[in-house]
Amino acid sequence: MVGGVVAMFESLRIKNFRSIRDSGEIKLSDLNVFVGPNNSGKSSILYALMMIKMTMESKNEDMALITSTPELDLGSYLDLIRDGNTDYRLMIKFKLNDPSVREPFAVFAEYGREKHNSYADLQAEFCFDKARNRIEVVSFIGKDHLGNSIITVRKTDDSSLKISGPSAKLLKHMRVKFMNFIPGIVPSGPKPKFDMVTQVVRWDVASTIRAGELSEVIQKLKYVAPIRERIPRHGIVGTMVYSELTPSGQNLMRVLSSSDIISTRGKAAIDELNYWLGSKFKLLKNIELIDIDKAGTVKILIADDPRGSKKINLASMGCGISQLVPVVVQTVLLPKSGCLLVEQPEIHLHPSAQADLADLFIGNIRGRRQFIIETHSEHFVLRLRRRIAEGKIKPEKIGVFFVEKKKGLTRIRKLNLKPNGHFEEWPTGFFEEGFKEALAIAEAGGEASKEED
């Protein structure tokens, strides 16, 4: 049985983002599933984390928050702040459970060695500066994994920054300079006393290390977009040694052809694809890349249909295969302690394959991997519940969240699961369509019987 929550993100809280006024603390598990009606705010949970990723991977440290990249366009601040009201402040708070941010690190300076703790609990608040036409950091709170304050920075009414926490006295003569939304320091005002120089150097080095560590953790956050590109009829692989699969599924051929890209189980991506789509989903057999030129730079992806057809180009198959393959590849290649965000993994798949997706994610949460899924699939949720009832995964490893919108505001509720796979509470509107349709059929059938009589 799979048990024990060791996820990358322990919790998340969001304020004034799109239709979310205040999400409250969302306590995350290893496999998290957000369900609910269309346009209820499910994807906003994923997008909040993606903004952090896009910002920290940006080469422009002067930008407090990045809201748009080629992979994901969330629009401007007006598009993402609640009600388009720039008087509101956007807040994102998250707590990490990555082992790399738990062990104190040592900083060496001219006069000795000192240990520092890493950021594990962060909260950043943003506003829109109309005069400068840009997003600014209003406050930053950084704590270690024990909840001890590392630094707190807040913007005052006169736009100056106030520092509090253990470092406040030390940084009295320094000026905070944000690297995106992470605080660093630069000299300001009178030169600090000589005996403080070493401490300031240590703090500056430590802040750089903290930002670097956080960046490394966030790099393990991956994303699969809701609509993936169709598998190309042929792919030009070239001599590129390494290529990463994009959220929309680009670079698939390069990833599958690379011997340097292996899954966390030590297998090539093409072998994992055969295992999951063949042995588990039973959709395809003998998936392989074959050369169509002598140089081996142009390849096609072919497979056998279990129902009889041989060596079919996957580009000639239905949309469901094109949508499923990138999900499988991103899942099996997710690094240890990584987190994968997936929108609508079930799109264009029949009910059986939708249910099998649940087994794909359950089978890959080992090694501290975490999944945050946005879905409309009842079959997916039913398979999760079945696996809990069968004792193949503990209920605390799975978090099911029901997202609905009331009076224009998103409401998020966690639905606790029992060891028998049942929910402790079944909310109104949660996958009730089947019951309604069955009731309507029964009523219509009864009326038809009366007419026949």
N, C-alpha and C positions, 0 to 999 in steps of 0.2 A: 504493500500500500504506500502511495506517495503521501507524505505528511510533513508538517513543519513549515511555517511561512518564512521564507528567506528572500523575499522579493527585493528588487532594486529600489523601488519607491515604496516607502512605508505609508505615506499619506500625502494628500494634496488638498489644497484649499484655494478657491478662486473667488474674487469679488469683482463685480461690475464688468464682466467680460461677456459681450453679446447679450443674451437674455438671462444670464446668471447674475443675480444681485449678490448672493452669498451662498456658495455651495455647502458651507459648513465643512468640517473636516471629513474628507473622503478617505477612509482607511482601506488601503488596497491589499489585495492578496496576491498570490502568484499568477492566477488566471482570473482576469476581471472582465466581466461582460456587461455592457451598457445596452439596455433595451428600452423601447418606448416608441411612441408615435413619431411620424415624420415631423421634422422641424421643432422637436421638443428641446433640443440642446445637447444631444448625446455627443456629437462630434466635437463640441466645445471643450470637453475634457481632454481629448487627444490634442486639439489645437493649442491649448494653453501650454502643454509640455513641448509641443513642436516649436512654439515661439522661443522658449528657453534654448532649445537646441539650435535653431536658426541664428539666434543672437550670439551664442557662445562660439559658433563655428564661423561667424562673420570675421572678415579681416579688418573691418572698420570698428575699432574699439571705442570710437567717439559716439556711436549709436547706442543709446540706452536699451532699445528694444527693436528687433527686426521683425516686421510683420509680413514681409513678402519676399519670396525667393522663386526661382523657376519651378521648384518642386511643389511649393504650396503658397498660394496667394490669398492672404487673409484681408487684403485691402489696406486702407489707411487707419489711423487711430479712430477717426470718426466712424468707420465701419465696425470696429471691434469693441468700442466702449459702449456700455449699456445705454440704449435710447439715443445714441449719438450725442450724448451730453458730455462735453469736455470739462464740465465742473466735477464730474465723478473721477475718482482715482481707481485705476486698475491695480489689483493686487493678486500676486501669485505666490503661494507658499508651498514648499514641498520639503519632505523629509526623506533622506536617503538611508538605505540599509546596505550600502555597498561596503565590503570588507576593507577596501582600499582607503576609505575615509574614516576608519575607526582607530587605526594605530597612529599614535603621535609620531611626528617626523622631527628629525634633528636639524637644526640650523647652526652652522659653524660660522663664527666671525673671528675677528682678530683676537678677542679676549676670552674666547671660550665657546662652550656648546650649550644650547638651550633647546628644550623640546617644545613643540607647538602642536596644537590639535587642528584637525581639518574641519572644514565646513561639512556638516551633516544635516543641518536644519536651517533652511534659508527662507527668508521672506523679502520680497521686493515689491515696492509700490511705485506706480508710475502716474504721471500727469502729462497733460499736453500744454506746452508753453506756447501760447498764441503769438506772443511777440517774436519769438525765435522760430516759430513754426516747426517745432520738433518735440519729440517725446523726451521727457526728463525723468530722472530717478528722484522720487520724493523721499523715500526711506529705504534702508537696507538693514536687515537684522540677520546676523550670522551666529549660529550656535554649533557646538560640537555634538557628538552623538549622546553625550550625557545630559544635554540641555544647558550646559554652561555657556554663558555669553562670550563670544569672541570679539565682536564689535557691533555697535548699533550706530547708524548714521541717519539723521533726519534733517530735512530741509525746514528751516524756520520761516516765519512770515516775511522776513526781510531777505529771503532767498539764500541766506548763509547756511552752512551745514554744521550741525551740532553732533559731536561725537560723544558717545557714552560707552560704558563698559570698562573692562580692565585696562584697555589701551588708551583711555581718554587723556590721562595726565601725560603719558609718554608722547602723544601726538599733538600736544598743545601748540607747538610751534611748527606744525606741519599742515599742509593743505591736502584734503582728500581729493583724489582724482579717480573717477570711475573708469574702469575698463569694462565697457558696456554697463552692466549694473553691479559689478563687483568692485568694492572700494580698494584703491591703492593710495599711496601718499607721495607727495612731492614737497620739497622745502618751501617754507613761507615765513615771512617775518624775520625776527631776530634769529641768528644762528643758535641752535641748541647747544647746551653746555657739552663740554668734551666727554664727560662721563655718560652722557646720554646717547652719544653718537652710535656706539656699538649696539645699544638696545634698539635704536631707530633702524639701523641697518638690518638687524635680525628681524624686526617686524616687517620691514619692506620685503625682505627675501621670503619670509613666511607667507606674506599676503600673495606674492607671486606664485609660490608653490601651491597654496590653497586654490588659487584660480586655475592653475595648471591641472591639479588633481581633479577639480570639478569638471574641467573641460574634457579630461580623459574619460570620466564617468559618463558624461553626456554624449560623448561620441559613440557609446554603446547603445544609445537610444535610436532605434530604427523605426521606419514608417512605411506602411503600404497604403497607397491611395485607393479611393473607392472604385475608380475605374482604371483598370490596367490596360496597357497597349496590347493589341493583338500580337501573337507570336509572329515574327517576321518569316517570310517564306525562305529566305536565306540570310545568313549573317556574315558580315566581314569581320573576321576575328583579328587578323593582322598579327603583329608581334608584341602587342601589349601584354605585359607580364601579369598585371593585376587590374581588375576592374570591379567596381561595386555595383550591385543591382540598385537601380533608382526606385523611388516610390511607385512610379508608373510601370515598372518592369523593363525599362531600357537596359541594355547591356547584358541581356539574358544569355545570348550565345557565348559571349566572352567569359562570363562567369562559369557556365557549364563546361566550357572547353579548357579552363585553366586547371592544371594539376596542382597549383599552389593554393587554390581555394578549396578547403575541406571543411566538413561539418564538425561540430563539437564532438561527434562520435568517431571522428577520424576517417570519415568516408568522403569520397568525392561527391559533389553536388548531384551529378548525374546518377550516381548509385542510390543516393537518398531519394531522388525523384522516382526511380524505378521501384524502390521499396514502398513508398507511400502511395503512388498512383497505381502500382501494380498489386502488391500484396495486400494493401489496406483498402484503398478506394475501389480497386478492381475495375479501373477505367481504361488503363492502357497496359501494354506489355512490351518489353524489349525496347525501351526508349534509348535512343543513341544519336550521337552527332556523327555525321559522315561528311567527308570532304567531297566537294564537287569541282575542285580544281587541283592541279598537280602540286601547287605550292602549299596547299592545306590552309589557305587563308580565308576561304569561303566555305561555309558549312551549312548544312540543313539539319533540322531536328525531326527525326522520324520515330514512329512507334507502330506497334501492332494493336489492332482492335481485338479484344478478347472474343468478339462475336465472329471473327473470321478474316477480316481484311488485314493485309500485311503491308508493312513499310509505308505508312501514310505520313505525309508531311503534316506536322501539327498545325501548320498555318491553314490547312484544308479542313480542320476539324471545327467544331462549334465554338461559340464564344466562351462557353463554360470552361473549356480547357485553358484558353488564353488567360482567363481570369484566375484560375486555380494555380497554375504553375508558379507564378511569382510569389504567391502566398506560401506555397510549400518551400520554395527555395529560400526565401527570407527567413522562414521559421527555422529550418535546419541549420542555416548559417549564422543564426543569432549567437553572438559570443557569450561566454559564461559571464554571469552578472549583468547581462544585457536586458533590455526591455524593448519589445516590439509592439508598436501601435498599428492596428489593422482596422480599416473601415470596410464594412460590408464584405467580409471574406466569402460569403455565400452567394454572391451575385452570379446569376445565370446557371446556378447548379440545381439539380433535382434534389428532392428531399433526402434521399439516402446519402448523397455526397455532402449535403449540408450537415447532416448528423456526424459523418466521418470526420469533418473538420474539427469537431470537439476532441476526437481521439488524437488528431495531429498535434493540437496544442497541449493536451494532457501529456502526451508522450515526449514533449520537448521542454517541460518546465524544470527538469533536473539541471543541476549546475547553476542554481540561483537565477535562472532565466524567468522573465516575467512577460506576461502578455496582457494588453489592454485592448479589448475588442468592442467595436460598435457593430451591432447586428440587428436585423429584423427577423431572424430565423428562429421560429419556435422549435424546429427539429434539432437545431444546434443546442438549445437549452435543455431539451428533453434528454439528449445523449449525455450531457453533463450530469443531470440528475440521476440517470440510470447508472452511470459509473460510480457515483457516490453510494447509491443503494447497493451496488455489487461489492462495495468495499475496496474499489480500485484506486480511489483517491479520497482524502479526508475533506469534509465540507469546508473546513477553514482555509483550504488551499484555493477555494473558488469564491469569488465575490460577484454576485449578481446584483446589478443596480437598475432600478426602474426610474426612468427619466420622463417627466411629463411637464407640460406647461400650463400654468393656471394664471389667468389675468395678466398674460404677457411675460410671466417670470418662470424660469426653469426651476423645477423642484426635483431633487435627487434623493431617492430612498434606497437603502441597502436591504435586500431581501435575504434574510438569514435562512440557510439550508440546514435541515436535520440529517442525521446519519442515514435515514431511510430515503433520502432524496426529495422529500417534501419540503415546501416552504413553510416557515412558521406563520406567515401571513400572506394571503393572496390579494394583492391590491386591485381595486377596480380598474379595468382597462388593460390589465396585464394578460395578453394572449387570450382574450375572451371571445375572439371572433369564431373559433371552432364551435364553442358551446352555443353561441347565438345562431349560427347557421344550422346546427343540428336541431335546435329547438324550432327554428323556422321550418325546416324540412318536415319535422314531426307534425307541426300544426297544419302545414300545407297538405301533407299526406292524409291527415285526418279529415280535412275538408273534402279532398278528392274522393275518399272512401264514402263519405256521406252522399256525395253527388251520384256515385255509382249505385248506391242503394236506392 
